[in-house]
């Protein structure tokens, strides 16, 4: 996937744990882990909004487009 999730970077900058962030935004730690690792196929804008509120950041601080990575239509190994 060409979309890179930099959520762990922002969490480290804000010194917040996965469990604390999950609790504050109202999702399970397991679902937050799926999002952090880039395995999520989608993210709700309401969830993204809550993440940005808690981490005091912009969506672009969390999501990045990398054209050099394989796309969803390309087979990844």
C-alpha positions as CSV (number, residue, x, y, z in Angstrom):
1,X,0.0,0.0,0.0
2,X,1.3,3.4,-0.9
3,X,-0.3,5.1,2.2
4,X,2.2,5.0,5.1
5,X,0.8,5.3,8.6
6,X,3.1,7.4,10.9
7,X,0.9,7.0,14.0
8,X,3.6,5.4,16.1
9,X,5.9,8.4,15.3
10,X,3.3,10.9,16.5
11,X,2.6,8.8,19.6
12,X,6.3,8.8,20.5
13,X,6.5,12.5,20.0
14,X,3.5,13.1,22.3
15,X,4.7,10.4,24.7
16,X,1.4,8.5,24.7
17,X,0.9,4.7,24.9
18,X,-1.2,2.7,22.6
19,X,-3.6,1.8,25.5
20,X,-4.0,5.4,26.5
21,X,-4.6,6.6,23.0
22,X,-7.1,3.8,22.3
23,X,-9.0,4.7,25.4
24,X,-9.1,8.4,24.6
25,X,-10.3,7.9,21.1
26,X,-12.8,5.1,21.9
27,X,-11.4,2.1,20.0
28,X,-9.9,-1.1,21.2
29,X,-6.2,-1.5,21.5
30,X,-6.4,-4.3,18.9
31,X,-8.0,-2.0,16.4
32,X,-5.5,0.7,17.1
33,X,-2.7,-1.8,16.5
34,X,-4.2,-2.7,13.1
35,X,-4.2,0.9,12.2
36,X,-0.7,1.6,13.5
37,X,0.8,-1.3,11.5
38,X,-0.9,-0.2,8.3
39,X,-3.0,-3.3,8.0
40,X,-6.3,-1.4,8.1
41,X,-8.1,-1.1,4.8
42,X,-9.9,2.1,5.9
43,X,-10.2,4.6,8.7
44,X,-13.2,6.6,9.6
45,X,-12.9,10.4,9.5
46,X,-14.4,10.5,13.0
47,X,-11.6,8.3,14.3
48,X,-9.0,10.3,12.4
49,X,-10.4,13.5,13.9
50,X,-10.2,12.1,17.4
51,X,-6.6,10.9,16.9
52,X,-5.7,14.4,15.7
53,X,-7.5,16.0,18.7
54,X,-5.7,13.8,21.2
55,X,-2.3,14.0,19.5
56,X,-2.7,17.7,18.6
57,X,-1.7,17.1,15.0
58,X,-2.9,17.3,11.4
59,X,-4.0,14.2,9.3
60,X,-0.8,14.8,7.2
61,X,1.3,14.1,10.3
62,X,-0.2,10.6,10.5
63,X,-0.8,9.7,6.8
64,X,1.8,9.9,4.1
65,X,1.7,8.9,0.4
66,X,4.8,7.1,-0.8
67,X,4.7,6.5,-4.6
68,X,7.7,4.1,-4.4
69,X,5.8,1.5,-2.4
70,X,3.7,-1.2,-4.1
71,X,0.0,-0.2,-4.6
72,X,-3.1,-2.1,-3.5
73,X,-3.5,-3.4,-7.1
74,X,0.1,-4.7,-7.2
75,X,1.0,-8.0,-5.6
76,X,2.9,-7.6,-2.3
77,X,5.3,-10.3,-1.0
